[in-house]
Amino acid sequence: MFEKSYRTAIKTASWRVVATTDTFLISWFITGKLTLAGAIAGIEVFTKLFLYYAHERVWNRVAFGKVAMAKTSYVAKH
């Protein structure tokens, strides 16, 4: 089983929305300033986009915990 790079890219983007929203809310809660929270979240979104993508691609090459699916044909009986 090998994950295509476009799947990793889509997973990366969807995760960034969730994670950056979390970072923004935590930053706003701690600082009480929307502009500072936005700046923190804005920087974080770019750095962690690349880190997550690279992390996923490396783990995709690791066989640990993966199980190959048997190639069998399934014929439905009517």
mmCIF file of the N, C-alpha and C atoms, coordinates in Angstrom:
data_MODEL
# 
_entry.id   MODEL 
# 
loop_
_atom_site.group_PDB 
_atom_site.id 
_atom_site.type_symbol 
_atom_site.label_atom_id 
_atom_site.label_alt_id 
_atom_site.label_comp_id 
_atom_site.label_asym_id 
_atom_site.label_entity_id 
_atom_site.label_seq_id 
_atom_site.pdbx_PDB_ins_code 
_atom_site.Cartn_x 
_atom_site.Cartn_y 
_atom_site.Cartn_z 
_atom_site.occupancy 
_atom_site.B_iso_or_equiv 
_atom_site.pdbx_formal_charge 
_atom_site.auth_seq_id 
_atom_site.auth_comp_id 
_atom_site.auth_asym_id 
_atom_site.auth_atom_id 
_atom_site.pdbx_PDB_model_num 
ATOM 1   N N  . MET A 1 1  ? 0.847   -1.172  0.000  1.00 0.00 ? 1  MET A N  1 
ATOM 2   C CA . MET A 1 1  ? 0.000   0.000   0.000  1.00 0.00 ? 1  MET A CA 1 
ATOM 3   C C  . MET A 1 1  ? 0.893   1.235   0.000  1.00 0.00 ? 1  MET A C  1 
ATOM 4   N N  . PHE A 1 2  ? 0.650   2.074   -0.962 1.00 0.00 ? 2  PHE A N  1 
ATOM 5   C CA . PHE A 1 2  ? 1.444   3.284   -1.092 1.00 0.00 ? 2  PHE A CA 1 
ATOM 6   C C  . PHE A 1 2  ? 0.505   4.443   -1.339 1.00 0.00 ? 2  PHE A C  1 
ATOM 7   N N  . GLU A 1 3  ? 0.658   5.486   -0.587 1.00 0.00 ? 3  GLU A N  1 
ATOM 8   C CA . GLU A 1 3  ? -0.212  6.646   -0.707 1.00 0.00 ? 3  GLU A CA 1 
ATOM 9   C C  . GLU A 1 3  ? 0.307   7.579   -1.788 1.00 0.00 ? 3  GLU A C  1 
ATOM 10  N N  . LYS A 1 4  ? -0.563  7.980   -2.681 1.00 0.00 ? 4  LYS A N  1 
ATOM 11  C CA . LYS A 1 4  ? -0.187  8.924   -3.737 1.00 0.00 ? 4  LYS A CA 1 
ATOM 12  C C  . LYS A 1 4  ? 0.108   10.284  -3.113 1.00 0.00 ? 4  LYS A C  1 
ATOM 13  N N  . SER A 1 5  ? 0.986   11.046  -3.748 1.00 0.00 ? 5  SER A N  1 
ATOM 14  C CA . SER A 1 5  ? 1.383   12.337  -3.187 1.00 0.00 ? 5  SER A CA 1 
ATOM 15  C C  . SER A 1 5  ? 0.225   13.334  -3.136 1.00 0.00 ? 5  SER A C  1 
ATOM 16  N N  . TYR A 1 6  ? -0.715  13.261  -4.093 1.00 0.00 ? 6  TYR A N  1 
ATOM 17  C CA . TYR A 1 6  ? -1.842  14.195  -4.053 1.00 0.00 ? 6  TYR A CA 1 
ATOM 18  C C  . TYR A 1 6  ? -2.754  13.915  -2.869 1.00 0.00 ? 6  TYR A C  1 
ATOM 19  N N  . ARG A 1 7  ? -2.864  12.648  -2.442 1.00 0.00 ? 7  ARG A N  1 
ATOM 20  C CA . ARG A 1 7  ? -3.648  12.325  -1.249 1.00 0.00 ? 7  ARG A CA 1 
ATOM 21  C C  . ARG A 1 7  ? -2.989  12.959  -0.014 1.00 0.00 ? 7  ARG A C  1 
ATOM 22  N N  . THR A 1 8  ? -1.666  12.860  0.055  1.00 0.00 ? 8  THR A N  1 
ATOM 23  C CA . THR A 1 8  ? -0.940  13.475  1.161  1.00 0.00 ? 8  THR A CA 1 
ATOM 24  C C  . THR A 1 8  ? -1.143  14.983  1.151  1.00 0.00 ? 8  THR A C  1 
ATOM 25  N N  . ALA A 1 9  ? -1.132  15.596  -0.012 1.00 0.00 ? 9  ALA A N  1 
ATOM 26  C CA . ALA A 1 9  ? -1.324  17.046  -0.115 1.00 0.00 ? 9  ALA A CA 1 
ATOM 27  C C  . ALA A 1 9  ? -2.720  17.452  0.365  1.00 0.00 ? 9  ALA A C  1 
ATOM 28  N N  . ILE A 1 10 ? -3.741  16.699  0.018  1.00 0.00 ? 10 ILE A N  1 
ATOM 29  C CA . ILE A 1 10 ? -5.109  17.004  0.455  1.00 0.00 ? 10 ILE A CA 1 
ATOM 30  C C  . ILE A 1 10 ? -5.243  16.811  1.962  1.00 0.00 ? 10 ILE A C  1 
ATOM 31  N N  . LYS A 1 11 ? -4.659  15.742  2.478  1.00 0.00 ? 11 LYS A N  1 
ATOM 32  C CA . LYS A 1 11 ? -4.675  15.524  3.927  1.00 0.00 ? 11 LYS A CA 1 
ATOM 33  C C  . LYS A 1 11 ? -3.936  16.657  4.645  1.00 0.00 ? 11 LYS A C  1 
ATOM 34  N N  . THR A 1 12 ? -2.833  17.099  4.066  1.00 0.00 ? 12 THR A N  1 
ATOM 35  C CA . THR A 1 12 ? -2.058  18.191  4.645  1.00 0.00 ? 12 THR A CA 1 
ATOM 36  C C  . THR A 1 12 ? -2.898  19.460  4.724  1.00 0.00 ? 12 THR A C  1 
ATOM 37  N N  . ALA A 1 13 ? -3.576  19.797  3.641  1.00 0.00 ? 13 ALA A N  1 
ATOM 38  C CA . ALA A 1 13 ? -4.382  21.019  3.609  1.00 0.00 ? 13 ALA A CA 1 
ATOM 39  C C  . ALA A 1 13 ? -5.543  20.951  4.601  1.00 0.00 ? 13 ALA A C  1 
ATOM 40  N N  . SER A 1 14 ? -6.233  19.824  4.649  1.00 0.00 ? 14 SER A N  1 
ATOM 41  C CA . SER A 1 14 ? -7.376  19.726  5.570  1.00 0.00 ? 14 SER A CA 1 
ATOM 42  C C  . SER A 1 14 ? -6.913  19.770  7.024  1.00 0.00 ? 14 SER A C  1 
ATOM 43  N N  . TRP A 1 15 ? -5.802  19.140  7.303  1.00 0.00 ? 15 TRP A N  1 
ATOM 44  C CA . TRP A 1 15 ? -5.283  19.183  8.669  1.00 0.00 ? 15 TRP A CA 1 
ATOM 45  C C  . TRP A 1 15 ? -4.842  20.598  9.041  1.00 0.00 ? 15 TRP A C  1 
ATOM 46  N N  . ARG A 1 16 ? -4.265  21.324  8.102  1.00 0.00 ? 16 ARG A N  1 
ATOM 47  C CA . ARG A 1 16 ? -3.802  22.679  8.394  1.00 0.00 ? 16 ARG A CA 1 
ATOM 48  C C  . ARG A 1 16 ? -4.963  23.579  8.790  1.00 0.00 ? 16 ARG A C  1 
ATOM 49  N N  . VAL A 1 17 ? -6.115  23.415  8.170  1.00 0.00 ? 17 VAL A N  1 
ATOM 50  C CA . VAL A 1 17 ? -7.278  24.223  8.540  1.00 0.00 ? 17 VAL A CA 1 
ATOM 51  C C  . VAL A 1 17 ? -7.630  23.978  10.005 1.00 0.00 ? 17 VAL A C  1 
ATOM 52  N N  . VAL A 1 18 ? -7.695  22.720  10.389 1.00 0.00 ? 18 VAL A N  1 
ATOM 53  C CA . VAL A 1 18 ? -8.028  22.370  11.782 1.00 0.00 ? 18 VAL A CA 1 
ATOM 54  C C  . VAL A 1 18 ? -6.950  22.868  12.736 1.00 0.00 ? 18 VAL A C  1 
ATOM 55  N N  . ALA A 1 19 ? -5.707  22.562  12.441 1.00 0.00 ? 19 ALA A N  1 
ATOM 56  C CA . ALA A 1 19 ? -4.604  22.889  13.343 1.00 0.00 ? 19 ALA A CA 1 
ATOM 57  C C  . ALA A 1 19 ? -4.373  24.393  13.461 1.00 0.00 ? 19 ALA A C  1 
ATOM 58  N N  . THR A 1 20 ? -4.486  25.127  12.363 1.00 0.00 ? 20 THR A N  1 
ATOM 59  C CA . THR A 1 20 ? -4.265  26.563  12.410 1.00 0.00 ? 20 THR A CA 1 
ATOM 60  C C  . THR A 1 20 ? -5.395  27.261  13.164 1.00 0.00 ? 20 THR A C  1 
ATOM 61  N N  . THR A 1 21 ? -6.610  26.768  12.998 1.00 0.00 ? 21 THR A N  1 
ATOM 62  C CA . THR A 1 21 ? -7.724  27.308  13.783 1.00 0.00 ? 21 THR A CA 1 
ATOM 63  C C  . THR A 1 21 ? -7.463  27.111  15.267 1.00 0.00 ? 21 THR A C  1 
ATOM 64  N N  . ASP A 1 22 ? -6.976  25.953  15.616 1.00 0.00 ? 22 ASP A N  1 
ATOM 65  C CA . ASP A 1 22 ? -6.628  25.658  17.004 1.00 0.00 ? 22 ASP A CA 1 
ATOM 66  C C  . ASP A 1 22 ? -5.540  26.595  17.509 1.00 0.00 ? 22 ASP A C  1 
ATOM 67  N N  . THR A 1 23 ? -4.490  26.772  16.735 1.00 0.00 ? 23 THR A N  1 
ATOM 68  C CA . THR A 1 23 ? -3.395  27.667  17.115 1.00 0.00 ? 23 THR A CA 1 
ATOM 69  C C  . THR A 1 23 ? -3.893  29.100  17.283 1.00 0.00 ? 23 THR A C  1 
ATOM 70  N N  . PHE A 1 24 ? -4.734  29.546  16.357 1.00 0.00 ? 24 PHE A N  1 
ATOM 71  C CA . PHE A 1 24 ? -5.283  30.896  16.436 1.00 0.00 ? 24 PHE A CA 1 
ATOM 72  C C  . PHE A 1 24 ? -6.090  31.086  17.716 1.00 0.00 ? 24 PHE A C  1 
ATOM 73  N N  . LEU A 1 25 ? -6.967  30.139  18.009 1.00 0.00 ? 25 LEU A N  1 
ATOM 74  C CA . LEU A 1 25 ? -7.814  30.258  19.200 1.00 0.00 ? 25 LEU A CA 1 
ATOM 75  C C  . LEU A 1 25 ? -7.001  30.221  20.493 1.00 0.00 ? 25 LEU A C  1 
ATOM 76  N N  . ILE A 1 26 ? -6.026  29.342  20.556 1.00 0.00 ? 26 ILE A N  1 
ATOM 77  C CA . ILE A 1 26 ? -5.164  29.274  21.746 1.00 0.00 ? 26 ILE A CA 1 
ATOM 78  C C  . ILE A 1 26 ? -4.364  30.571  21.895 1.00 0.00 ? 26 ILE A C  1 
ATOM 79  N N  . SER A 1 27 ? -3.812  31.054  20.782 1.00 0.00 ? 27 SER A N  1 
ATOM 80  C CA . SER A 1 27 ? -3.030  32.298  20.819 1.00 0.00 ? 27 SER A CA 1 
ATOM 81  C C  . SER A 1 27 ? -3.891  33.476  21.247 1.00 0.00 ? 27 SER A C  1 
ATOM 82  N N  . TRP A 1 28 ? -5.101  33.542  20.753 1.00 0.00 ? 28 TRP A N  1 
ATOM 83  C CA . TRP A 1 28 ? -6.031  34.613  21.119 1.00 0.00 ? 28 TRP A CA 1 
ATOM 84  C C  . TRP A 1 28 ? -6.388  34.534  22.593 1.00 0.00 ? 28 TRP A C  1 
ATOM 85  N N  . PHE A 1 29 ? -6.635  33.301  23.058 1.00 0.00 ? 29 PHE A N  1 
ATOM 86  C CA . PHE A 1 29 ? -6.965  33.101  24.470 1.00 0.00 ? 29 PHE A CA 1 
ATOM 87  C C  . PHE A 1 29 ? -5.811  33.550  25.382 1.00 0.00 ? 29 PHE A C  1 
ATOM 88  N N  . ILE A 1 30 ? -4.595  33.196  25.017 1.00 0.00 ? 30 ILE A N  1 
ATOM 89  C CA . ILE A 1 30 ? -3.431  33.523  25.843 1.00 0.00 ? 30 ILE A CA 1 
ATOM 90  C C  . ILE A 1 30 ? -3.077  35.002  25.785 1.00 0.00 ? 30 ILE A C  1 
ATOM 91  N N  . THR A 1 31 ? -3.078  35.578  24.569 1.00 0.00 ? 31 THR A N  1 
ATOM 92  C CA . THR A 1 31 ? -2.648  36.970  24.422 1.00 0.00 ? 31 THR A CA 1 
ATOM 93  C C  . THR A 1 31 ? -3.791  37.977  24.556 1.00 0.00 ? 31 THR A C  1 
ATOM 94  N N  . GLY A 1 32 ? -4.995  37.558  24.227 1.00 0.00 ? 32 GLY A N  1 
ATOM 95  C CA . GLY A 1 32 ? -6.134  38.470  24.231 1.00 0.00 ? 32 GLY A CA 1 
ATOM 96  C C  . GLY A 1 32 ? -6.127  39.436  23.062 1.00 0.00 ? 32 GLY A C  1 
ATOM 97  N N  . LYS A 1 33 ? -5.244  39.206  22.100 1.00 0.00 ? 33 LYS A N  1 
ATOM 98  C CA . LYS A 1 33 ? -5.109  40.116  20.960 1.00 0.00 ? 33 LYS A CA 1 
ATOM 99  C C  . LYS A 1 33 ? -5.319  39.358  19.648 1.00 0.00 ? 33 LYS A C  1 
ATOM 100 N N  . LEU A 1 34 ? -6.327  39.800  18.897 1.00 0.00 ? 34 LEU A N  1 
ATOM 101 C CA . LEU A 1 34 ? -6.624  39.150  17.614 1.00 0.00 ? 34 LEU A CA 1 
ATOM 102 C C  . LEU A 1 34 ? -5.475  39.286  16.621 1.00 0.00 ? 34 LEU A C  1 
ATOM 103 N N  . THR A 1 35 ? -4.855  40.452  16.565 1.00 0.00 ? 35 THR A N  1 
ATOM 104 C CA . THR A 1 35 ? -3.781  40.661  15.592 1.00 0.00 ? 35 THR A CA 1 
ATOM 105 C C  . THR A 1 35 ? -2.566  39.784  15.886 1.00 0.00 ? 35 THR A C  1 
ATOM 106 N N  . LEU A 1 36 ? -2.214  39.671  17.152 1.00 0.00 ? 36 LEU A N  1 
ATOM 107 C CA . LEU A 1 36 ? -1.086  38.814  17.525 1.00 0.00 ? 36 LEU A CA 1 
ATOM 108 C C  . LEU A 1 36 ? -1.423  37.346  17.272 1.00 0.00 ? 36 LEU A C  1 
ATOM 109 N N  . ALA A 1 37 ? -2.634  36.945  17.606 1.00 0.00 ? 37 ALA A N  1 
ATOM 110 C CA . ALA A 1 37 ? -3.069  35.564  17.350 1.00 0.00 ? 37 ALA A CA 1 
ATOM 111 C C  . ALA A 1 37 ? -3.045  35.266  15.856 1.00 0.00 ? 37 ALA A C  1 
ATOM 112 N N  . GLY A 1 38 ? -3.476  36.226  15.056 1.00 0.00 ? 38 GLY A N  1 
ATOM 113 C CA . GLY A 1 38 ? -3.452  36.057  13.606 1.00 0.00 ? 38 GLY A CA 1 
ATOM 114 C C  . GLY A 1 38 ? -2.040  35.949  13.062 1.00 0.00 ? 38 GLY A C  1 
ATOM 115 N N  . ALA A 1 39 ? -1.131  36.735  13.621 1.00 0.00 ? 39 ALA A N  1 
ATOM 116 C CA . ALA A 1 39 ? 0.269   36.684  13.181 1.00 0.00 ? 39 ALA A CA 1 
ATOM 117 C C  . ALA A 1 39 ? 0.893   35.329  13.519 1.00 0.00 ? 39 ALA A C  1 
ATOM 118 N N  . ILE A 1 40 ? 0.628   34.852  14.719 1.00 0.00 ? 40 ILE A N  1 
ATOM 119 C CA . ILE A 1 40 ? 1.157   33.542  15.134 1.00 0.00 ? 40 ILE A CA 1 
ATOM 120 C C  . ILE A 1 40 ? 0.602   32.445  14.238 1.00 0.00 ? 40 ILE A C  1 
ATOM 121 N N  . ALA A 1 41 ? -0.711  32.442  14.034 1.00 0.00 ? 41 ALA A N  1 
ATOM 122 C CA . ALA A 1 41 ? -1.346  31.424  13.190 1.00 0.00 ? 41 ALA A CA 1 
ATOM 123 C C  . ALA A 1 41 ? -0.875  31.538  11.746 1.00 0.00 ? 41 ALA A C  1 
ATOM 124 N N  . GLY A 1 42 ? -0.650  32.768  11.278 1.00 0.00 ? 42 GLY A N  1 
ATOM 125 C CA . GLY A 1 42 ? -0.193  32.975  9.904  1.00 0.00 ? 42 GLY A CA 1 
ATOM 126 C C  . GLY A 1 42 ? 1.187   32.409  9.638  1.00 0.00 ? 42 GLY A C  1 
ATOM 127 N N  . ILE A 1 43 ? 2.078   32.569  10.579 1.00 0.00 ? 43 ILE A N  1 
ATOM 128 C CA . ILE A 1 43 ? 3.428   32.008  10.442 1.00 0.00 ? 43 ILE A CA 1 
ATOM 129 C C  . ILE A 1 43 ? 3.378   30.489  10.558 1.00 0.00 ? 43 ILE A C  1 
ATOM 130 N N  . GLU A 1 44 ? 2.633   30.023  11.525 1.00 0.00 ? 44 GLU A N  1 
ATOM 131 C CA . GLU A 1 44 ? 2.536   28.593  11.814 1.00 0.00 ? 44 GLU A CA 1 
ATOM 132 C C  . GLU A 1 44 ? 1.957   27.802  10.647 1.00 0.00 ? 44 GLU A C  1 
ATOM 133 N N  . VAL A 1 45 ? 1.000   28.380  9.944  1.00 0.00 ? 45 VAL A N  1 
ATOM 134 C CA . VAL A 1 45 ? 0.362   27.645  8.850  1.00 0.00 ? 45 VAL A CA 1 
ATOM 135 C C  . VAL A 1 45 ? 1.371   27.252  7.771  1.00 0.00 ? 45 VAL A C  1 
ATOM 136 N N  . PHE A 1 46 ? 2.301   28.131  7.455  1.00 0.00 ? 46 PHE A N  1 
ATOM 137 C CA . PHE A 1 46 ? 3.276   27.827  6.404  1.00 0.00 ? 46 PHE A CA 1 
ATOM 138 C C  . PHE A 1 46 ? 4.359   26.861  6.867  1.00 0.00 ? 46 PHE A C  1 
ATOM 139 N N  . THR A 1 47 ? 4.895   27.070  8.046  1.00 0.00 ? 47 THR A N  1 
ATOM 140 C CA . THR A 1 47 ? 5.968   26.182  8.508  1.00 0.00 ? 47 THR A CA 1 
ATOM 141 C C  . THR A 1 47 ? 5.457   24.761  8.701  1.00 0.00 ? 47 THR A C  1 
ATOM 142 N N  . LYS A 1 48 ? 4.299   24.633  9.290  1.00 0.00 ? 48 LYS A N  1 
ATOM 143 C CA . LYS A 1 48 ? 3.789   23.293  9.580  1.00 0.00 ? 48 LYS A CA 1 
ATOM 144 C C  . LYS A 1 48 ? 3.180   22.601  8.372  1.00 0.00 ? 48 LYS A C  1 
ATOM 145 N N  . LEU A 1 49 ? 2.808   23.360  7.343  1.00 0.00 ? 49 LEU A N  1 
ATOM 146 C CA . LEU A 1 49 ? 2.365   22.741  6.095  1.00 0.00 ? 49 LEU A CA 1 
ATOM 147 C C  . LEU A 1 49 ? 3.482   21.867  5.531  1.00 0.00 ? 49 LEU A C  1 
ATOM 148 N N  . PHE A 1 50 ? 4.649   22.434  5.436  1.00 0.00 ? 50 PHE A N  1 
ATOM 149 C CA . PHE A 1 50 ? 5.784   21.711  4.872  1.00 0.00 ? 50 PHE A CA 1 
ATOM 150 C C  . PHE A 1 50 ? 6.239   20.579  5.790  1.00 0.00 ? 50 PHE A C  1 
ATOM 151 N N  . LEU A 1 51 ? 6.257   20.824  7.086  1.00 0.00 ? 51 LEU A N  1 
ATOM 152 C CA . LEU A 1 51 ? 6.670   19.785  8.029  1.00 0.00 ? 51 LEU A CA 1 
ATOM 153 C C  . LEU A 1 51 ? 5.714   18.587  8.006  1.00 0.00 ? 51 LEU A C  1 
ATOM 154 N N  . TYR A 1 52 ? 4.412   18.848  7.985  1.00 0.00 ? 52 TYR A N  1 
ATOM 155 C CA . TYR A 1 52 ? 3.427   17.764  7.969  1.00 0.00 ? 52 TYR A CA 1 
ATOM 156 C C  . TYR A 1 52 ? 3.534   16.952  6.682  1.00 0.00 ? 52 TYR A C  1 
ATOM 157 N N  . TYR A 1 53 ? 3.634   17.626  5.545  1.00 0.00 ? 53 TYR A N  1 
ATOM 158 C CA . TYR A 1 53 ? 3.741   16.941  4.266  1.00 0.00 ? 53 TYR A CA 1 
ATOM 159 C C  . TYR A 1 53 ? 4.958   16.016  4.246  1.00 0.00 ? 53 TYR A C  1 
ATOM 160 N N  . ALA A 1 54 ? 6.093   16.530  4.670  1.00 0.00 ? 54 ALA A N  1 
ATOM 161 C CA . ALA A 1 54 ? 7.318   15.726  4.710  1.00 0.00 ? 54 ALA A CA 1 
ATOM 162 C C  . ALA A 1 54 ? 7.161   14.555  5.681  1.00 0.00 ? 54 ALA A C  1 
ATOM 163 N N  . HIS A 1 55 ? 6.573   14.799  6.825  1.00 0.00 ? 55 HIS A N  1 
ATOM 164 C CA . HIS A 1 55 ? 6.341   13.760  7.827  1.00 0.00 ? 55 HIS A CA 1 
ATOM 165 C C  . HIS A 1 55 ? 5.480   12.642  7.259  1.00 0.00 ? 55 HIS A C  1 
ATOM 166 N N  . GLU A 1 56 ? 4.394   12.990  6.578  1.00 0.00 ? 56 GLU A N  1 
ATOM 167 C CA . GLU A 1 56 ? 3.507   11.994  5.980  1.00 0.00 ? 56 GLU A CA 1 
ATOM 168 C C  . GLU A 1 56 ? 4.216   11.182  4.901  1.00 0.00 ? 56 GLU A C  1 
ATOM 169 N N  . ARG A 1 57 ? 5.024   11.836  4.070  1.00 0.00 ? 57 ARG A N  1 
ATOM 170 C CA . ARG A 1 57 ? 5.718   11.137  2.980  1.00 0.00 ? 57 ARG A CA 1 
ATOM 171 C C  . ARG A 1 57 ? 6.748   10.155  3.546  1.00 0.00 ? 57 ARG A C  1 
ATOM 172 N N  . VAL A 1 58 ? 7.437   10.546  4.604  1.00 0.00 ? 58 VAL A N  1 
ATOM 173 C CA . VAL A 1 58 ? 8.402   9.640   5.231  1.00 0.00 ? 58 VAL A CA 1 
ATOM 174 C C  . VAL A 1 58 ? 7.670   8.435   5.807  1.00 0.00 ? 58 VAL A C  1 
ATOM 175 N N  . TRP A 1 59 ? 6.597   8.671   6.565  1.00 0.00 ? 59 TRP A N  1 
ATOM 176 C CA . TRP A 1 59 ? 5.854   7.569   7.167  1.00 0.00 ? 59 TRP A CA 1 
ATOM 177 C C  . TRP A 1 59 ? 5.215   6.666   6.125  1.00 0.00 ? 59 TRP A C  1 
ATOM 178 N N  . ASN A 1 60 ? 4.900   7.196   4.957  1.00 0.00 ? 60 ASN A N  1 
ATOM 179 C CA . ASN A 1 60 ? 4.330   6.381   3.896  1.00 0.00 ? 60 ASN A CA 1 
ATOM 180 C C  . ASN A 1 60 ? 5.332   5.323   3.409  1.00 0.00 ? 60 ASN A C  1 
ATOM 181 N N  . ARG A 1 61 ? 6.602   5.602   3.570  1.00 0.00 ? 61 ARG A N  1 
ATOM 182 C CA . ARG A 1 61 ? 7.644   4.666   3.133  1.00 0.00 ? 61 ARG A CA 1 
ATOM 183 C C  . ARG A 1 61 ? 8.002   3.632   4.210  1.00 0.00 ? 61 ARG A C  1 
ATOM 184 N N  . VAL A 1 62 ? 7.518   3.834   5.411  1.00 0.00 ? 62 VAL A N  1 
ATOM 185 C CA . VAL A 1 62 ? 7.814   2.924   6.512  1.00 0.00 ? 62 VAL A CA 1 
ATOM 186 C C  . VAL A 1 62 ? 6.793   1.791   6.512  1.00 0.00 ? 62 VAL A C  1 
ATOM 187 N N  . ALA A 1 63 ? 7.273   0.570   6.525  1.00 0.00 ? 63 ALA A N  1 
ATOM 188 C CA . ALA A 1 63 ? 6.381   -0.591  6.467  1.00 0.00 ? 63 ALA A CA 1 
ATOM 189 C C  . ALA A 1 63 ? 5.735   -0.915  7.811  1.00 0.00 ? 63 ALA A C  1 
ATOM 190 N N  . PHE A 1 64 ? 6.271   -0.386  8.878  1.00 0.00 ? 64 PHE A N  1 
ATOM 191 C CA . PHE A 1 64 ? 5.774   -0.673  10.220 1.00 0.00 ? 64 PHE A CA 1 
ATOM 192 C C  . PHE A 1 64 ? 4.261   -0.437  10.324 1.00 0.00 ? 64 PHE A C  1 
ATOM 193 N N  . GLY A 1 65 ? 3.533   -1.473  10.730 1.00 0.00 ? 65 GLY A N  1 
ATOM 194 C CA . GLY A 1 65 ? 2.095   -1.353  10.957 1.00 0.00 ? 65 GLY A CA 1 
ATOM 195 C C  . GLY A 1 65 ? 1.230   -1.445  9.716  1.00 0.00 ? 65 GLY A C  1 
ATOM 196 N N  . LYS A 1 66 ? 1.829   -1.682  8.563  1.00 0.00 ? 66 LYS A N  1 
ATOM 197 C CA . LYS A 1 66 ? 1.054   -1.820  7.326  1.00 0.00 ? 66 LYS A CA 1 
ATOM 198 C C  . LYS A 1 66 ? 0.830   -3.294  7.030  1.00 0.00 ? 66 LYS A C  1 
ATOM 199 N N  . VAL A 1 67 ? -0.320  -3.590  6.485  1.00 0.00 ? 67 VAL A N  1 
ATOM 200 C CA . VAL A 1 67 ? -0.645  -4.951  6.086  1.00 0.00 ? 67 VAL A CA 1 
ATOM 201 C C  . VAL A 1 67 ? -1.060  -4.907  4.626  1.00 0.00 ? 67 VAL A C  1 
ATOM 202 N N  . ALA A 1 68 ? -0.432  -5.733  3.834  1.00 0.00 ? 68 ALA A N  1 
ATOM 203 C CA . ALA A 1 68 ? -0.772  -5.790  2.417  1.00 0.00 ? 68 ALA A CA 1 
ATOM 204 C C  . ALA A 1 68 ? -2.098  -6.514  2.249  1.00 0.00 ? 68 ALA A C  1 
ATOM 205 N N  . MET A 1 69 ? -2.919  -5.992  1.368  1.00 0.00 ? 69 MET A N  1 
ATOM 206 C CA . MET A 1 69 ? -4.195  -6.640  1.090  1.00 0.00 ? 69 MET A CA 1 
ATOM 207 C C  . MET A 1 69 ? -3.968  -7.724  0.042  1.00 0.00 ? 69 MET A C  1 
ATOM 208 N N  . ALA A 1 70 ? -4.589  -8.870  0.260  1.00 0.00 ? 70 ALA A N  1 
ATOM 209 C CA . ALA A 1 70 ? -4.467  -9.971  -0.692 1.00 0.00 ? 70 ALA A CA 1 
ATOM 210 C C  . ALA A 1 70 ? -5.201  -9.609  -1.973 1.00 0.00 ? 70 ALA A C  1 
ATOM 211 N N  . LYS A 1 71 ? -4.610  -9.973  -3.091 1.00 0.00 ? 71 LYS A N  1 
ATOM 212 C CA . LYS A 1 71 ? -5.245  -9.708  -4.372 1.00 0.00 ? 71 LYS A CA 1 
ATOM 213 C C  . LYS A 1 71 ? -6.124  -10.908 -4.718 1.00 0.00 ? 71 LYS A C  1 
ATOM 214 N N  . THR A 1 72 ? -7.376  -10.763 -4.431 1.00 0.00 ? 72 THR A N  1 
ATOM 215 C CA . THR A 1 72 ? -8.332  -11.821 -4.749 1.00 0.00 ? 72 THR A CA 1 
ATOM 216 C C  . THR A 1 72 ? -9.492  -11.218 -5.501 1.00 0.00 ? 72 THR A C  1 
ATOM 217 N N  . SER A 1 73 ? -10.102 -12.026 -6.304 1.00 0.00 ? 73 SER A N  1 
ATOM 218 C CA . SER A 1 73 ? -11.282 -11.525 -7.006 1.00 0.00 ? 73 SER A CA 1 
ATOM 219 C C  . SER A 1 73 ? -12.521 -12.003 -6.263 1.00 0.00 ? 73 SER A C  1 
ATOM 220 N N  . TYR A 1 74 ? -13.474 -11.140 -6.154 1.00 0.00 ? 74 TYR A N  1 
ATOM 221 C CA . TYR A 1 74 ? -14.703 -11.448 -5.459 1.00 0.00 ? 74 TYR A CA 1 
ATOM 222 C C  . TYR A 1 74 ? -15.812 -11.538 -6.484 1.00 0.00 ? 74 TYR A C  1 
ATOM 223 N N  . VAL A 1 75 ? -16.436 -12.670 -6.518 1.00 0.00 ? 75 VAL A N  1 
ATOM 224 C CA . VAL A 1 75 ? -17.547 -12.868 -7.436 1.00 0.00 ? 75 VAL A CA 1 
ATOM 225 C C  . VAL A 1 75 ? -18.801 -13.053 -6.601 1.00 0.00 ? 75 VAL A C  1 
ATOM 226 N N  . ALA A 1 76 ? -19.741 -12.144 -6.788 1.00 0.00 ? 76 ALA A N  1 
ATOM 227 C CA . ALA A 1 76 ? -20.987 -12.223 -6.035 1.00 0.00 ? 76 ALA A CA 1 
ATOM 228 C C  . ALA A 1 76 ? -21.853 -13.333 -6.609 1.00 0.00 ? 76 ALA A C  1 
ATOM 229 N N  . LYS A 1 77 ? -22.389 -14.142 -5.714 1.00 0.00 ? 77 LYS A N  1 
ATOM 230 C CA . LYS A 1 77 ? -23.281 -15.212 -6.141 1.00 0.00 ? 77 LYS A CA 1 
ATOM 231 C C  . LYS A 1 77 ? -24.715 -14.736 -6.031 1.00 0.00 ? 77 LYS A C  1 
ATOM 232 N N  . HIS A 1 78 ? -25.465 -14.941 -7.069 1.00 0.00 ? 78 HIS A N  1 
ATOM 233 C CA . HIS A 1 78 ? -26.878 -14.519 -7.067 1.00 0.00 ? 78 HIS A CA 1 
ATOM 234 C C  . HIS A 1 78 ? -27.768 -15.700 -6.906 1.00 0.00 ? 78 HIS A C  1 
# 
